[in-house]
Amino acid sequence: MAMYFFDTFENGVHVEDDRGLECGTPEQVRAEAMKALPAIAKDEIPNDGDRQAFTVLVKDEAGRPVYSATLTYAGLWLKKKENE
């Protein structure tokens, strides 16, 4: 199995994966990236506004990008808030 590194970008902050994860197939790489995004968003969305983007950039052992996935959150008030 090959080693892949799953760097994250959360609202402009880059977190580099220095541990990596062994994956046997491209589908497993994709699945791991997809699993990471909701886990990151679950903790970050309530903390920071109504427009946020979360990205996972997967790199191979040589540091070459092989897959990228982005999850975007956008909230919109449909009526004025009570205190405005």
KAQUIDA-V731690 format. One record per pair of residues at least 24 apart in sequence whose C-alpha atoms are under 10 Angstrom apart, sorted by the first residue. I is the first residue (numbers start at 0). J is the second residue. Records with the same first field share a line. If there is no record, write none. Layout:
# KAQUIDA-V731690
I: J ; J
This chain:
# KAQUIDA-V731690
0: 24
1: 28 ; 59 ; 60
2: 28 ; 58 ; 59 ; 60 ; 61
3: 28 ; 57 ; 58 ; 59 ; 60 ; 61 ; 62 ; 63 ; 64 ; 65
4: 28 ; 32 ; 55 ; 56 ; 57 ; 58 ; 59 ; 60 ; 61 ; 62 ; 63 ; 64 ; 65
5: 31 ; 32 ; 35 ; 54 ; 55 ; 56 ; 57 ; 58 ; 59 ; 64 ; 66 ; 67
6: 32 ; 54 ; 55 ; 56 ; 57 ; 58 ; 64 ; 67
7: 32 ; 35 ; 36 ; 39 ; 53 ; 54 ; 55 ; 56 ; 57 ; 67 ; 68 ; 69
8: 39 ; 52 ; 53 ; 54 ; 55 ; 56 ; 69
9: 36 ; 39 ; 40 ; 43 ; 51 ; 52 ; 53 ; 54 ; 55 ; 69 ; 70
10: 43 ; 47 ; 50 ; 51 ; 52 ; 53 ; 54
11: 51 ; 52 ; 53 ; 54
12: 53
13: 54 ; 55
14: 55
15: 56
16: 56 ; 57 ; 58
19: 57 ; 58 ; 59 ; 60
20: 59
21: 60
25: 65 ; 66
28: 57 ; 58 ; 59 ; 65 ; 66
29: 57 ; 65 ; 66 ; 67 ; 68
31: 55 ; 57
32: 56 ; 57 ; 66 ; 67 ; 68 ; 69
33: 67 ; 68 ; 69 ; 70
35: 68
36: 68 ; 69 ; 70 ; 71
37: 70
39: 70
40: 70 ; 71 ; 72
44: 71 ; 72 ; 73 ; 74
48: 72 ; 73 ; 74
49: 73 ; 74 ; 75 ; 76
50: 74 ; 75
